[in-house]
């Protein structure tokens, strides 16, 4: 009998969850602007950096967590 694969559980506090949610919501709107041709790839990259810093997500661990959360959706 094969055992089901266990998934790693990601735990975070409410403050981190809120910062990630605000970051992802903002960047979704910015991505629409990029896809519509309103901003360039360079402007998107600069905006991403600014927004990540605004929400305190400029560390490598936060970027990894953000990437893992987006992979789950």
PDB file of N, CA, C, O and CB in Angstrom:
ATOM      1  N   UNK A   1       0.830  -1.179   0.000  1.00  0.00           N
ATOM      2  CA  UNK A   1       0.000   0.000   0.000  1.00  0.00           C
ATOM      3  C   UNK A   1       0.876   1.245   0.000  1.00  0.00           C
ATOM      4  O   UNK A   1       1.781   1.382   0.823  1.00  0.00           O
ATOM      5  CB  UNK A   1      -0.945  -0.003   1.204  1.00  0.00           C
ATOM      6  N   UNK A   2       0.598   2.143  -0.926  1.00  0.00           N
ATOM      7  CA  UNK A   2       1.405   3.350  -1.060  1.00  0.00           C
ATOM      8  C   UNK A   2       0.851   4.451  -0.169  1.00  0.00           C
ATOM      9  O   UNK A   2      -0.351   4.716  -0.168  1.00  0.00           O
ATOM     10  CB  UNK A   2       1.451   3.816  -2.525  1.00  0.00           C
ATOM     11  N   UNK A   3       1.733   5.086   0.587  1.00  0.00           N
ATOM     12  CA  UNK A   3       1.335   6.167   1.487  1.00  0.00           C
ATOM     13  C   UNK A   3       1.221   7.471   0.694  1.00  0.00           C
ATOM     14  O   UNK A   3       2.035   7.723  -0.195  1.00  0.00           O
ATOM     15  CB  UNK A   3       2.354   6.319   2.657  1.00  0.00           C
ATOM     16  N   UNK A   4       0.221   8.302   1.005  1.00  0.00           N
ATOM     17  CA  UNK A   4       0.110   9.590   0.319  1.00  0.00           C
ATOM     18  C   UNK A   4       1.298  10.475   0.653  1.00  0.00           C
ATOM     19  O   UNK A   4       1.845  10.425   1.754  1.00  0.00           O
ATOM     20  CB  UNK A   4      -1.199  10.296   0.699  1.00  0.00           C
ATOM     21  N   UNK A   5       1.678  11.276  -0.310  1.00  0.00           N
ATOM     22  CA  UNK A   5       2.802  12.175  -0.127  1.00  0.00           C
ATOM     23  C   UNK A   5       2.430  13.272   0.855  1.00  0.00           C
ATOM     24  O   UNK A   5       1.356  13.865   0.752  1.00  0.00           O
ATOM     25  CB  UNK A   5       3.246  12.775  -1.467  1.00  0.00           C
ATOM     26  N   UNK A   6       3.302  13.539   1.793  1.00  0.00           N
ATOM     27  CA  UNK A   6       3.059  14.627   2.740  1.00  0.00           C
ATOM     28  C   UNK A   6       3.522  15.930   2.138  1.00  0.00           C
ATOM     29  O   UNK A   6       4.585  15.998   1.522  1.00  0.00           O
ATOM     30  CB  UNK A   6       3.771  14.370   4.080  1.00  0.00           C
ATOM     31  N   UNK A   7       2.717  16.976   2.318  1.00  0.00           N
ATOM     32  CA  UNK A   7       3.102  18.301   1.843  1.00  0.00           C
ATOM     33  C   UNK A   7       3.632  19.094   3.021  1.00  0.00           C
ATOM     34  O   UNK A   7       3.139  18.981   4.143  1.00  0.00           O
ATOM     35  CB  UNK A   7       1.906  19.035   1.169  1.00  0.00           C
ATOM     36  N   UNK A   8       4.645  19.897   2.743  1.00  0.00           N
ATOM     37  CA  UNK A   8       5.205  20.752   3.779  1.00  0.00           C
ATOM     38  C   UNK A   8       4.174  21.802   4.169  1.00  0.00           C
ATOM     39  O   UNK A   8       3.512  22.388   3.313  1.00  0.00           O
ATOM     40  CB  UNK A   8       6.519  21.419   3.300  1.00  0.00           C
ATOM     41  N   UNK A   9       4.050  22.025   5.438  1.00  0.00           N
ATOM     42  CA  UNK A   9       3.117  23.021   5.921  1.00  0.00           C
ATOM     43  C   UNK A   9       3.862  24.327   6.111  1.00  0.00           C
ATOM     44  O   UNK A   9       4.904  24.374   6.765  1.00  0.00           O
ATOM     45  CB  UNK A   9       2.442  22.566   7.236  1.00  0.00           C
ATOM     46  N   UNK A  10       3.318  25.384   5.536  1.00  0.00           N
ATOM     47  CA  UNK A  10       3.930  26.701   5.669  1.00  0.00           C
ATOM     48  C   UNK A  10       3.133  27.473   6.706  1.00  0.00           C
ATOM     49  O   UNK A  10       1.928  27.674   6.557  1.00  0.00           O
ATOM     50  CB  UNK A  10       3.974  27.464   4.297  1.00  0.00           C
ATOM     51  N   UNK A  11       3.815  27.900   7.755  1.00  0.00           N
ATOM     52  CA  UNK A  11       3.156  28.673   8.799  1.00  0.00           C
ATOM     53  C   UNK A  11       3.694  30.095   8.766  1.00  0.00           C
ATOM     54  O   UNK A  11       4.888  30.327   8.575  1.00  0.00           O
ATOM     55  CB  UNK A  11       3.371  28.029  10.198  1.00  0.00           C
ATOM     56  N   UNK A  12       2.787  31.030   8.955  1.00  0.00           N
ATOM     57  CA  UNK A  12       3.206  32.423   9.008  1.00  0.00           C
ATOM     58  C   UNK A  12       2.268  33.167   9.937  1.00  0.00           C
ATOM     59  O   UNK A  12       1.142  32.735  10.185  1.00  0.00           O
ATOM     60  CB  UNK A  12       3.220  33.068   7.593  1.00  0.00           C
ATOM     61  N   UNK A  13       2.740  34.274  10.440  1.00  0.00           N
ATOM     62  CA  UNK A  13       1.874  35.064  11.295  1.00  0.00           C
ATOM     63  C   UNK A  13       0.963  35.955  10.443  1.00  0.00           C
ATOM     64  O   UNK A  13       1.175  36.107   9.239  1.00  0.00           O
ATOM     65  CB  UNK A  13       2.710  35.914  12.272  1.00  0.00           C
ATOM     66  N   UNK A  14      -0.027  36.525  11.072  1.00  0.00           N
ATOM     67  CA  UNK A  14      -0.997  37.347  10.352  1.00  0.00           C
ATOM     68  C   UNK A  14      -0.359  38.552   9.676  1.00  0.00           C
ATOM     69  O   UNK A  14      -0.778  38.946   8.588  1.00  0.00           O
ATOM     70  CB  UNK A  14      -2.074  37.813  11.297  1.00  0.00           C
ATOM     71  N   UNK A  15       0.646  39.138  10.308  1.00  0.00           N
ATOM     72  CA  UNK A  15       1.299  40.318   9.730  1.00  0.00           C
ATOM     73  C   UNK A  15       1.983  39.965   8.410  1.00  0.00           C
ATOM     74  O   UNK A  15       1.862  40.704   7.434  1.00  0.00           O
ATOM     75  CB  UNK A  15       2.327  40.906  10.720  1.00  0.00           C
ATOM     76  N   UNK A  16       2.696  38.847   8.375  1.00  0.00           N
ATOM     77  CA  UNK A  16       3.365  38.430   7.139  1.00  0.00           C
ATOM     78  C   UNK A  16       2.326  38.088   6.071  1.00  0.00           C
ATOM     79  O   UNK A  16       2.483  38.454   4.906  1.00  0.00           O
ATOM     80  CB  UNK A  16       4.294  37.215   7.399  1.00  0.00           C
ATOM     81  N   UNK A  17       1.273  37.389   6.468  1.00  0.00           N
ATOM     82  CA  UNK A  17       0.221  37.056   5.520  1.00  0.00           C
ATOM     83  C   UNK A  17      -0.370  38.326   4.901  1.00  0.00           C
ATOM     84  O   UNK A  17      -0.570  38.394   3.688  1.00  0.00           O
ATOM     85  CB  UNK A  17      -0.878  36.235   6.209  1.00  0.00           C
ATOM     86  N   UNK A  18      -0.644  39.319   5.730  1.00  0.00           N
ATOM     87  CA  UNK A  18      -1.224  40.578   5.238  1.00  0.00           C
ATOM     88  C   UNK A  18      -0.264  41.278   4.268  1.00  0.00           C
ATOM     89  O   UNK A  18      -0.684  41.773   3.222  1.00  0.00           O
ATOM     90  CB  UNK A  18      -1.562  41.518   6.424  1.00  0.00           C
ATOM     91  N   UNK A  19       1.030  41.315   4.624  1.00  0.00           N
ATOM     92  CA  UNK A  19       2.009  41.963   3.734  1.00  0.00           C
ATOM     93  C   UNK A  19       2.083  41.238   2.397  1.00  0.00           C
ATOM     94  O   UNK A  19       2.128  41.880   1.348  1.00  0.00           O
ATOM     95  CB  UNK A  19       3.406  42.000   4.394  1.00  0.00           C
ATOM     96  N   UNK A  20       2.098  39.908   2.422  1.00  0.00           N
ATOM     97  CA  UNK A  20       2.137  39.147   1.173  1.00  0.00           C
ATOM     98  C   UNK A  20       0.872  39.360   0.348  1.00  0.00           C
ATOM     99  O   UNK A  20       0.932  39.487  -0.875  1.00  0.00           O
ATOM    100  CB  UNK A  20       2.322  37.660   1.465  1.00  0.00           C
ATOM    101  N   UNK A  21      -0.266  39.397   1.023  1.00  0.00           N
ATOM    102  CA  UNK A  21      -1.526  39.617   0.320  1.00  0.00           C
ATOM    103  C   UNK A  21      -1.547  40.988  -0.358  1.00  0.00           C
ATOM    104  O   UNK A  21      -1.944  41.104  -1.518  1.00  0.00           O
ATOM    105  CB  UNK A  21      -2.704  39.490   1.291  1.00  0.00           C
ATOM    106  N   UNK A  22      -1.123  42.018   0.362  1.00  0.00           N
ATOM    107  CA  UNK A  22      -1.086  43.363  -0.224  1.00  0.00           C
ATOM    108  C   UNK A  22      -0.095  43.448  -1.381  1.00  0.00           C
ATOM    109  O   UNK A  22      -0.377  44.068  -2.407  1.00  0.00           O
ATOM    110  CB  UNK A  22      -0.722  44.395   0.845  1.00  0.00           C
ATOM    111  N   UNK A  23       1.067  42.821  -1.210  1.00  0.00           N
ATOM    112  CA  UNK A  23       2.068  42.800  -2.276  1.00  0.00           C
ATOM    113  C   UNK A  23       1.512  42.109  -3.523  1.00  0.00           C
ATOM    114  O   UNK A  23       1.608  42.643  -4.628  1.00  0.00           O
ATOM    115  CB  UNK A  23       3.352  42.088  -1.796  1.00  0.00           C
ATOM    116  N   UNK A  24       0.934  40.924  -3.341  1.00  0.00           N
ATOM    117  CA  UNK A  24       0.430  40.151  -4.490  1.00  0.00           C
ATOM    118  C   UNK A  24      -0.735  40.863  -5.173  1.00  0.00           C
ATOM    119  O   UNK A  24      -0.841  40.837  -6.399  1.00  0.00           O
ATOM    120  CB  UNK A  24      -0.011  38.748  -4.039  1.00  0.00           C
ATOM    121  N   UNK A  25      -1.604  41.495  -4.397  1.00  0.00           N
ATOM    122  CA  UNK A  25      -2.731  42.235  -4.965  1.00  0.00           C
ATOM    123  C   UNK A  25      -2.240  43.410  -5.791  1.00  0.00           C
ATOM    124  O   UNK A  25      -2.714  43.645  -6.903  1.00  0.00           O
ATOM    125  CB  UNK A  25      -3.670  42.725  -3.858  1.00  0.00           C
ATOM    126  N   UNK A  26      -1.293  44.140  -5.241  1.00  0.00           N
ATOM    127  CA  UNK A  26      -0.733  45.289  -5.963  1.00  0.00           C
ATOM    128  C   UNK A  26      -0.049  44.847  -7.244  1.00  0.00           C
ATOM    129  O   UNK A  26      -0.239  45.450  -8.300  1.00  0.00           O
ATOM    130  CB  UNK A  26       0.258  46.050  -5.078  1.00  0.00           C
ATOM    131  N   UNK A  27       0.754  43.782  -7.144  1.00  0.00           N
ATOM    132  CA  UNK A  27       1.498  43.340  -8.323  1.00  0.00           C
ATOM    133  C   UNK A  27       0.580  42.730  -9.384  1.00  0.00           C
ATOM    134  O   UNK A  27       0.917  42.748 -10.568  1.00  0.00           O
ATOM    135  CB  UNK A  27       2.562  42.329  -7.919  1.00  0.00           C
ATOM    136  N   UNK A  28      -0.566  42.195  -8.982  1.00  0.00           N
ATOM    137  CA  UNK A  28      -1.533  41.702  -9.972  1.00  0.00           C
ATOM    138  C   UNK A  28      -2.045  42.863 -10.820  1.00  0.00           C
ATOM    139  O   UNK A  28      -2.199  42.733 -12.034  1.00  0.00           O
ATOM    140  CB  UNK A  28      -2.719  40.975  -9.275  1.00  0.00           C
ATOM    141  N   UNK A  29      -2.308  43.994 -10.175  1.00  0.00           N
ATOM    142  CA  UNK A  29      -2.753  45.179 -10.911  1.00  0.00           C
ATOM    143  C   UNK A  29      -1.639  45.712 -11.813  1.00  0.00           C
ATOM    144  O   UNK A  29      -1.894  46.134 -12.941  1.00  0.00           O
ATOM    145  CB  UNK A  29      -3.212  46.276  -9.934  1.00  0.00           C
ATOM    146  N   UNK A  30      -0.417  45.688 -11.315  1.00  0.00           N
ATOM    147  CA  UNK A  30       0.725  46.154 -12.116  1.00  0.00           C
ATOM    148  C   UNK A  30       0.942  45.227 -13.312  1.00  0.00           C
ATOM    149  O   UNK A  30       1.296  45.688 -14.397  1.00  0.00           O
ATOM    150  CB  UNK A  30       2.013  46.225 -11.248  1.00  0.00           C
ATOM    151  N   UNK A  31       0.732  43.928 -13.118  1.00  0.00           N
ATOM    152  CA  UNK A  31       0.880  42.953 -14.218  1.00  0.00           C
ATOM    153  C   UNK A  31      -0.146  43.222 -15.320  1.00  0.00           C
ATOM    154  O   UNK A  31       0.164  43.091 -16.504  1.00  0.00           O
ATOM    155  CB  UNK A  31       0.720  41.502 -13.688  1.00  0.00           C
ATOM    156  N   UNK A  32      -1.351  43.591 -14.935  1.00  0.00           N
ATOM    157  CA  UNK A  32      -2.363  43.953 -15.928  1.00  0.00           C
ATOM    158  C   UNK A  32      -1.899  45.163 -16.729  1.00  0.00           C
ATOM    159  O   UNK A  32      -2.081  45.215 -17.945  1.00  0.00           O
ATOM    160  CB  UNK A  32      -3.720  44.245 -15.246  1.00  0.00           C
ATOM    161  N   UNK A  33      -1.304  46.127 -16.053  1.00  0.00           N
ATOM    162  CA  UNK A  33      -0.769  47.309 -16.742  1.00  0.00           C
ATOM    163  C   UNK A  33       0.330  46.910 -17.726  1.00  0.00           C
ATOM    164  O   UNK A  33       0.397  47.434 -18.838  1.00  0.00           O
ATOM    165  CB  UNK A  33      -0.222  48.330 -15.719  1.00  0.00           C
ATOM    166  N   UNK A  34       1.191  45.978 -17.308  1.00  0.00           N
ATOM    167  CA  UNK A  34       2.260  45.488 -18.176  1.00  0.00           C
ATOM    168  C   UNK A  34       1.674  44.792 -19.397  1.00  0.00           C
ATOM    169  O   UNK A  34       2.067  45.071 -20.529  1.00  0.00           O
ATOM    170  CB  UNK A  34       3.187  44.529 -17.409  1.00  0.00           C
ATOM    171  N   UNK A  35       0.737  43.889 -19.160  1.00  0.00           N
ATOM    172  CA  UNK A  35       0.123  43.128 -20.252  1.00  0.00           C
ATOM    173  C   UNK A  35      -0.651  44.024 -21.217  1.00  0.00           C
ATOM    174  O   UNK A  35      -0.793  43.695 -22.395  1.00  0.00           O
ATOM    175  CB  UNK A  35      -0.806  42.064 -19.686  1.00  0.00           C
ATOM    176  N   UNK A  36      -1.147  45.150 -20.720  1.00  0.00           N
ATOM    177  CA  UNK A  36      -1.902  46.091 -21.564  1.00  0.00           C
ATOM    178  C   UNK A  36      -0.993  47.052 -22.314  1.00  0.00           C
ATOM    179  O   UNK A  36      -1.460  47.847 -23.130  1.00  0.00           O
ATOM    180  CB  UNK A  36      -2.884  46.882 -20.717  1.00  0.00           C
ATOM    181  N   UNK A  37       0.311  46.979 -22.035  1.00  0.00           N
ATOM    182  CA  UNK A  37       1.252  47.862 -22.706  1.00  0.00           C
ATOM    183  C   UNK A  37       1.344  49.245 -22.092  1.00  0.00           C
ATOM    184  O   UNK A  37       1.945  50.142 -22.684  1.00  0.00           O
ATOM    185  CB  UNK A  37       0.879  47.989 -24.130  1.00  0.00           C
ATOM    186  N   UNK A  38       0.761  49.436 -20.914  1.00  0.00           N
ATOM    187  CA  UNK A  38       0.808  50.749 -20.268  1.00  0.00           C
ATOM    188  C   UNK A  38       2.155  51.027 -19.619  1.00  0.00           C
ATOM    189  O   UNK A  38       2.549  52.183 -19.468  1.00  0.00           O
ATOM    190  CB  UNK A  38      -0.286  50.856 -19.229  1.00  0.00           C
ATOM    191  N   UNK A  39       2.869  49.960 -19.231  1.00  0.00           N
ATOM    192  CA  UNK A  39       4.206  50.109 -18.666  1.00  0.00           C
ATOM    193  C   UNK A  39       5.131  49.100 -19.337  1.00  0.00           C
ATOM    194  O   UNK A  39       4.685  48.097 -19.895  1.00  0.00           O
ATOM    195  CB  UNK A  39       4.191  49.912 -17.115  1.00  0.00           C
ATOM    196  N   UNK A  40       6.420  49.385 -19.270  1.00  0.00           N
ATOM    197  CA  UNK A  40       7.419  48.505 -19.882  1.00  0.00           C
ATOM    198  C   UNK A  40       7.874  47.433 -18.892  1.00  0.00           C
ATOM    199  O   UNK A  40       7.558  47.492 -17.704  1.00  0.00           O
ATOM    200  CB  UNK A  40       8.631  49.322 -20.373  1.00  0.00           C
ATOM    201  N   UNK A  41       8.625  46.452 -19.405  1.00  0.00           N
ATOM    202  CA  UNK A  41       9.204  45.410 -18.537  1.00  0.00           C
ATOM    203  C   UNK A  41      10.097  46.039 -17.472  1.00  0.00           C
ATOM    204  O   UNK A  41      10.095  45.609 -16.318  1.00  0.00           O
ATOM    205  CB  UNK A  41      10.013  44.387 -19.374  1.00  0.00           C
ATOM    206  N   UNK A  42      10.853  47.046 -17.860  1.00  0.00           N
ATOM    207  CA  UNK A  42      11.746  47.717 -16.911  1.00  0.00           C
ATOM    208  C   UNK A  42      10.940  48.423 -15.817  1.00  0.00           C
ATOM    209  O   UNK A  42      11.296  48.359 -14.641  1.00  0.00           O
ATOM    210  CB  UNK A  42      12.651  48.730 -17.646  1.00  0.00           C
ATOM    211  N   UNK A  43       9.862  49.091 -16.206  1.00  0.00           N
ATOM    212  CA  UNK A  43       9.014  49.759 -15.208  1.00  0.00           C
ATOM    213  C   UNK A  43       8.366  48.738 -14.273  1.00  0.00           C
ATOM    214  O   UNK A  43       8.210  48.994 -13.079  1.00  0.00           O
ATOM    215  CB  UNK A  43       7.925  50.604 -15.903  1.00  0.00           C
ATOM    216  N   UNK A  44       7.994  47.593 -14.817  1.00  0.00           N
ATOM    217  CA  UNK A  44       7.418  46.529 -13.995  1.00  0.00           C
ATOM    218  C   UNK A  44       8.443  46.060 -12.961  1.00  0.00           C
ATOM    219  O   UNK A  44       8.116  45.910 -11.784  1.00  0.00           O
ATOM    220  CB  UNK A  44       6.951  45.340 -14.880  1.00  0.00           C
ATOM    221  N   UNK A  45       9.666  45.831 -13.394  1.00  0.00           N
ATOM    222  CA  UNK A  45      10.718  45.349 -12.492  1.00  0.00           C
ATOM    223  C   UNK A  45      11.007  46.370 -11.389  1.00  0.00           C
ATOM    224  O   UNK A  45      11.167  46.006 -10.224  1.00  0.00           O
ATOM    225  CB  UNK A  45      12.005  45.048 -13.284  1.00  0.00           C
ATOM    226  N   UNK A  46      11.072  47.639 -11.763  1.00  0.00           N
ATOM    227  CA  UNK A  46      11.324  48.690 -10.776  1.00  0.00           C
ATOM    228  C   UNK A  46      10.162  48.753  -9.775  1.00  0.00           C
ATOM    229  O   UNK A  46      10.378  48.869  -8.569  1.00  0.00           O
ATOM    230  CB  UNK A  46      11.519  50.068 -11.478  1.00  0.00           C
ATOM    231  N   UNK A  47       8.945  48.677 -10.286  1.00  0.00           N
ATOM    232  CA  UNK A  47       7.764  48.708  -9.420  1.00  0.00           C
ATOM    233  C   UNK A  47       7.750  47.518  -8.479  1.00  0.00           C
ATOM    234  O   UNK A  47       7.415  47.663  -7.303  1.00  0.00           O
ATOM    235  CB  UNK A  47       6.484  48.729 -10.256  1.00  0.00           C
ATOM    236  N   UNK A  48       8.109  46.344  -8.979  1.00  0.00           N
ATOM    237  CA  UNK A  48       8.163  45.147  -8.148  1.00  0.00           C
ATOM    238  C   UNK A  48       9.114  45.351  -6.972  1.00  0.00           C
ATOM    239  O   UNK A  48       8.788  45.008  -5.835  1.00  0.00           O
ATOM    240  CB  UNK A  48       8.599  43.934  -8.982  1.00  0.00           C
ATOM    241  N   UNK A  49      10.278  45.904  -7.249  1.00  0.00           N
ATOM    242  CA  UNK A  49      11.258  46.150  -6.191  1.00  0.00           C
ATOM    243  C   UNK A  49      10.720  47.142  -5.165  1.00  0.00           C
ATOM    244  O   UNK A  49      10.853  46.931  -3.960  1.00  0.00           O
ATOM    245  CB  UNK A  49      12.572  46.671  -6.789  1.00  0.00           C
ATOM    246  N   UNK A  50      10.116  48.216  -5.643  1.00  0.00           N
ATOM    247  CA  UNK A  50       9.585  49.248  -4.747  1.00  0.00           C
ATOM    248  C   UNK A  50       8.467  48.676  -3.863  1.00  0.00           C
ATOM    249  O   UNK A  50       8.440  48.914  -2.655  1.00  0.00           O
ATOM    250  CB  UNK A  50       9.056  50.454  -5.565  1.00  0.00           C
ATOM    251  N   UNK A  51       7.562  47.932  -4.465  1.00  0.00           N
ATOM    252  CA  UNK A  51       6.434  47.379  -3.716  1.00  0.00           C
ATOM    253  C   UNK A  51       6.909  46.317  -2.721  1.00  0.00           C
ATOM    254  O   UNK A  51       6.424  46.260  -1.591  1.00  0.00           O
ATOM    255  CB  UNK A  51       5.394  46.780  -4.678  1.00  0.00           C
ATOM    256  N   UNK A  52       7.849  45.483  -3.140  1.00  0.00           N
ATOM    257  CA  UNK A  52       8.400  44.476  -2.217  1.00  0.00           C
ATOM    258  C   UNK A  52       9.045  45.156  -1.012  1.00  0.00           C
ATOM    259  O   UNK A  52       8.854  44.719   0.123  1.00  0.00           O
ATOM    260  CB  UNK A  52       9.437  43.575  -2.941  1.00  0.00           C
ATOM    261  N   UNK A  53       9.800  46.211  -1.249  1.00  0.00           N
ATOM    262  CA  UNK A  53      10.429  46.938  -0.147  1.00  0.00           C
ATOM    263  C   UNK A  53       9.380  47.607   0.736  1.00  0.00           C
ATOM    264  O   UNK A  53       9.507  47.612   1.961  1.00  0.00           O
ATOM    265  CB  UNK A  53      11.409  47.986  -0.687  1.00  0.00           C
ATOM    266  N   UNK A  54       8.344  48.172   0.116  1.00  0.00           N
ATOM    267  CA  UNK A  54       7.284  48.828   0.870  1.00  0.00           C
ATOM    268  C   UNK A  54       6.655  47.874   1.882  1.00  0.00           C
ATOM    269  O   UNK A  54       6.373  48.264   3.015  1.00  0.00           O
ATOM    270  CB  UNK A  54       6.217  49.369  -0.080  1.00  0.00           C
ATOM    271  N   UNK A  55       6.437  46.636   1.478  1.00  0.00           N
ATOM    272  CA  UNK A  55       5.803  45.656   2.351  1.00  0.00           C
ATOM    273  C   UNK A  55       6.808  44.790   3.106  1.00  0.00           C
ATOM    274  O   UNK A  55       6.432  43.782   3.704  1.00  0.00           O
ATOM    275  CB  UNK A  55       4.890  44.779   1.547  1.00  0.00           C
ATOM    276  N   UNK A  56       8.070  45.174   3.080  1.00  0.00           N
ATOM    277  CA  UNK A  56       9.088  44.463   3.841  1.00  0.00           C
ATOM    278  C   UNK A  56       9.372  43.076   3.323  1.00  0.00           C
ATOM    279  O   UNK A  56       9.699  42.177   4.097  1.00  0.00           O
ATOM    280  CB  UNK A  56       8.682  44.376   5.259  1.00  0.00           C
ATOM    281  N   UNK A  57       9.251  42.889   2.006  1.00  0.00           N
ATOM    282  CA  UNK A  57       9.453  41.575   1.393  1.00  0.00           C
ATOM    283  C   UNK A  57      10.696  41.567   0.507  1.00  0.00           C
ATOM    284  O   UNK A  57      10.710  40.928  -0.545  1.00  0.00           O
ATOM    285  CB  UNK A  57       8.221  41.172   0.574  1.00  0.00           C
ATOM    286  N   UNK A  58      11.718  42.266   0.929  1.00  0.00           N
ATOM    287  CA  UNK A  58      12.899  42.352   0.089  1.00  0.00           C
ATOM    288  C   UNK A  58      13.977  41.342   0.443  1.00  0.00           C
ATOM    289  O   UNK A  58      15.049  41.354  -0.162  1.00  0.00           O
ATOM    290  CB  UNK A  58      13.464  43.718   0.169  1.00  0.00           C
ATOM    291  N   UNK A  59      13.718  40.466   1.414  1.00  0.00           N
ATOM    292  CA  UNK A  59      14.693  39.437   1.764  1.00  0.00           C
ATOM    293  C   UNK A  59      14.488  38.183   0.935  1.00  0.00           C
ATOM    294  O   UNK A  59      13.377  37.929   0.470  1.00  0.00           O
ATOM    295  CB  UNK A  59      14.604  39.102   3.247  1.00  0.00           C
ATOM    296  N   UNK A  60      15.533  37.395   0.741  1.00  0.00           N
ATOM    297  CA  UNK A  60      15.420  36.185  -0.069  1.00  0.00           C
ATOM    298  C   UNK A  60      14.406  35.185   0.477  1.00  0.00           C
ATOM    299  O   UNK A  60      13.721  34.532  -0.310  1.00  0.00           O
ATOM    300  CB  UNK A  60      16.762  35.524  -0.176  1.00  0.00           C
ATOM    301  N   UNK A  61      14.287  35.044   1.779  1.00  0.00           N
ATOM    302  CA  UNK A  61      13.329  34.091   2.342  1.00  0.00           C
ATOM    303  C   UNK A  61      11.900  34.479   1.983  1.00  0.00           C
ATOM    304  O   UNK A  61      11.074  33.614   1.693  1.00  0.00           O
ATOM    305  CB  UNK A  61      13.485  34.010   3.867  1.00  0.00           C
ATOM    306  N   UNK A  62      11.608  35.777   2.001  1.00  0.00           N
ATOM    307  CA  UNK A  62      10.269  36.233   1.649  1.00  0.00           C
ATOM    308  C   UNK A  62       9.967  35.984   0.181  1.00  0.00           C
ATOM    309  O   UNK A  62       8.837  35.640  -0.166  1.00  0.00           O
ATOM    310  CB  UNK A  62      10.113  37.711   1.968  1.00  0.00           C
ATOM    311  N   UNK A  63      10.956  36.150  -0.686  1.00  0.00           N
ATOM    312  CA  UNK A  63      10.744  35.885  -2.116  1.00  0.00           C
ATOM    313  C   UNK A  63      10.475  34.396  -2.348  1.00  0.00           C
ATOM    314  O   UNK A  63       9.626  34.037  -3.164  1.00  0.00           O
ATOM    315  CB  UNK A  63      11.974  36.343  -2.945  1.00  0.00           C
ATOM    316  N   UNK A  64      11.194  33.537  -1.636  1.00  0.00           N
ATOM    317  CA  UNK A  64      10.974  32.096  -1.765  1.00  0.00           C
ATOM    318  C   UNK A  64       9.571  31.749  -1.291  1.00  0.00           C
ATOM    319  O   UNK A  64       8.859  31.003  -1.963  1.00  0.00           O
ATOM    320  CB  UNK A  64      12.033  31.299  -0.960  1.00  0.00           C
ATOM    321  N   UNK A  65       9.165  32.282  -0.144  1.00  0.00           N
ATOM    322  CA  UNK A  65       7.828  32.027   0.378  1.00  0.00           C
ATOM    323  C   UNK A  65       6.775  32.529  -0.592  1.00  0.00           C
ATOM    324  O   UNK A  65       5.790  31.836  -0.849  1.00  0.00           O
ATOM    325  CB  UNK A  65       7.647  32.687   1.748  1.00  0.00           C
ATOM    326  N   UNK A  66       6.967  33.721  -1.133  1.00  0.00           N
ATOM    327  CA  UNK A  66       6.016  34.275  -2.089  1.00  0.00           C
ATOM    328  C   UNK A  66       5.905  33.365  -3.315  1.00  0.00           C
ATOM    329  O   UNK A  66       4.802  33.127  -3.807  1.00  0.00           O
ATOM    330  CB  UNK A  66       6.438  35.699  -2.510  1.00  0.00           C
ATOM    331  N   UNK A  67       7.025  32.859  -3.808  1.00  0.00           N
ATOM    332  CA  UNK A  67       7.030  31.972  -4.977  1.00  0.00           C
ATOM    333  C   UNK A  67       6.306  30.661  -4.661  1.00  0.00           C
ATOM    334  O   UNK A  67       5.546  30.154  -5.487  1.00  0.00           O
ATOM    335  CB  UNK A  67       8.480  31.685  -5.434  1.00  0.00           C
ATOM    336  N   UNK A  68       6.543  30.117  -3.470  1.00  0.00           N
ATOM    337  CA  UNK A  68       5.871  28.868  -3.097  1.00  0.00           C
ATOM    338  C   UNK A  68       4.370  29.065  -2.977  1.00  0.00           C
ATOM    339  O   UNK A  68       3.601  28.191  -3.377  1.00  0.00           O
ATOM    340  CB  UNK A  68       6.432  28.331  -1.779  1.00  0.00           C
ATOM    341  N   UNK A  69       3.943  30.190  -2.438  1.00  0.00           N
ATOM    342  CA  UNK A  69       2.516  30.455  -2.313  1.00  0.00           C
ATOM    343  C   UNK A  69       1.867  30.619  -3.685  1.00  0.00           C
ATOM    344  O   UNK A  69       0.738  30.176  -3.894  1.00  0.00           O
ATOM    345  CB  UNK A  69       2.280  31.706  -1.463  1.00  0.00           C
ATOM    346  N   UNK A  70       2.568  31.245  -4.612  1.00  0.00           N
ATOM    347  CA  UNK A  70       1.990  31.419  -5.941  1.00  0.00           C
ATOM    348  C   UNK A  70       1.933  30.078  -6.673  1.00  0.00           C
ATOM    349  O   UNK A  70       1.042  29.874  -7.497  1.00  0.00           O
ATOM    350  CB  UNK A  70       2.804  32.446  -6.758  1.00  0.00           C
ATOM    351  N   UNK A  71       2.861  29.158  -6.394  1.00  0.00           N
ATOM    352  CA  UNK A  71       2.836  27.827  -7.001  1.00  0.00           C
ATOM    353  C   UNK A  71       1.649  27.011  -6.503  1.00  0.00           C
ATOM    354  O   UNK A  71       1.160  26.128  -7.209  1.00  0.00           O
ATOM    355  CB  UNK A  71       4.138  27.085  -6.706  1.00  0.00           C
ATOM    356  N   UNK A  72       1.180  27.307  -5.275  1.00  0.00           N
ATOM    357  CA  UNK A  72       0.073  26.568  -4.707  1.00  0.00           C
ATOM    358  C   UNK A  72      -1.266  26.998  -5.302  1.00  0.00           C
ATOM    359  O   UNK A  72      -2.244  26.255  -5.230  1.00  0.00           O
ATOM    360  CB  UNK A  72       0.054  26.742  -3.207  1.00  0.00           C
ATOM    361  N   UNK A  73      -1.313  28.200  -5.891  1.00  0.00           N
ATOM    362  CA  UNK A  73      -2.602  28.692  -6.424  1.00  0.00           C
ATOM    363  C   UNK A  73      -2.817  28.272  -7.858  1.00  0.00           C
ATOM    364  O   UNK A  73      -3.844  28.602  -8.451  1.00  0.00           O
ATOM    365  CB  UNK A  73      -2.677  30.210  -6.329  1.00  0.00           C
TER     366      UNK A  73
END
